[in-house]
């Protein structure tokens, strides 16, 4: 039973980390040819862009 719970936790955490990595790559924080920019800045930049579109 414990092994099943640990395996489920690993899959869930892995999925969430992968989603975060895709999000950061999509909005430019992670790039192949550049430095890592601020993660908090990326979230703020996206929020600012969403407000200006409305």
N, C-alpha and C positions, 0 to 999 in steps of 0.2 A: 504493500500500500504506500509506504513512504517513497519507494523508488518511483512509483507512478506519479506522485505529487511533484517530486523533484524534476522528473522529465517534463511534465507539463509546464512547470515554472520556467525551465530552460527554454522551451519552445516559445512561450509567451514573451519572455524578456528578449530573446533573440529577434522575434518578430517586431517588437517595439523599437529596438535599436536599429534594425534595418529600415523601418519606416522613418525614423529620425534622420538617418544617413541620407536617404533619398530626398527627404524634404530639404535638408541643408544643401545637398548638391544642386537641387533644382533652383534654389534661390541664391546660389552663388557663394555660400560660405565655404564650401569645400570645392576646390577646383584642381584639375590635374596640373595646371601650370601657374599656380599662385600660392601665396601664403594663406594660412587659415585666418579668416577674419572673425570678428566677435560673433559668437552664437546669439547672444542677447541682441546685438545690433541687427542681425538677420530677422529675428522675430519682430523687432520694432519697425524695420524697413518694410516688411510685408504688411503690417498693420497700417502704416502710413499710406502705402500704395492702395490698400483697400478703401481707406477713407477718401482719398482723392478721386477714386473712380465713381463714387456714389454721387 
